[in-house]
Amino acid sequence: MPRLSEVIAALDALWPPSRAEQWDAVGTVCGDPDAEVGRVLFAVDPVQEIADEAVDLGADLIVTHHPLYLRGTTTVEAGTFKGRVVHTLIKNDIALHVAHTNADTADPGVSDALAGALDLRITGPLVPDPSDPDGRRGLGRICELDRPETLREFAARCAAWLPPTAQGIRVAGDPDAMIRRVAVSGGSGDSLFAEVRAAGVDAFVTADLRHHPVSEAREQSPLALVDAAHWATEWPWCEQAAAQLDAISERHGWGLRTHVSRTVTDPWTVHAPSVPSPSTSGAPN
């Protein structure tokens, strides 16, 4: 079996830490570089449920997309929920490695996996990485459908093919509008509206869309917006990342066993659709 340091070197080659945003916290959180690695668990969030799943699985390494300590800390005391995660991992000899914004802009990256989950044909990055001479890396992806669909049909595609969450799919736009070209960006994407409009696409699939940016975007253009749960837009990356590590393991003869967590760690747990009731009969429809 490979040592942790060897596996981390392979992961850093896929998602170089130098390409992460300056504010980000990527890399190895805990783990002995000389420890052997046989099982690797991929997940979106480094929460206690995932740590417990890794213990039950007998995993030696967890690879997550979201950082554990994004804003730093002064304690890993087990009375805090993040400290308890660290204690669980160290007690069970489990390493934790994070690939966040360096995985967002990679080739392939988080948005490639999102486009693949929706069966979209990628034509290029939404925001190209100027340091990439091939023009393949960057934030988000511009895609095309094999055949045009109405926004209603496209929203149904997103609802059916992305992992189910309590939020489901929210849509802003004319449900009968035809969708041919689509921009996608895994995770929070309403900071990219200017680039999306410049790309001339018909729809934008992302997460965490807020009222005022959406209202302003809809006033400025007929762009359709498809808002999925943050976790759901990034979970497909876990399968893609596991397949990438599988290929490296096979090439080196490591015999690694990779697993993708199916645990839904999206924080929203219940969705109650709006329905008319006598108590709200005077409210605006």
Buried (B, 14 or more C-beta within 10 A) or exposed (E): BBBBBBBBEBBBEBBEBEBBEEEBBBBBBBBEEEBEBBBBBBBBBBBBBBBBBBBEBEBBBBBBBBBBBEEEEEEBEBEEEBBBBBBBBBEBBBBBBBBBBBBBBBBBBBBBBBBBBBEBEBEEBBBBBEEBEEEBBBBBBBBBBEEEBBBBBBBBBBBEEBBEBEBBBBBBBEEEBBBEBBBBBBBBBBEBBEBBBEBEBBBBBBBBBEEEBBEEBBEEEEBBBBBBBBBBBBBBBBBBBBBBBBEBBEEEEBEBBBBBBEBBBBEEEEEEEEEEEEEEEEEEE
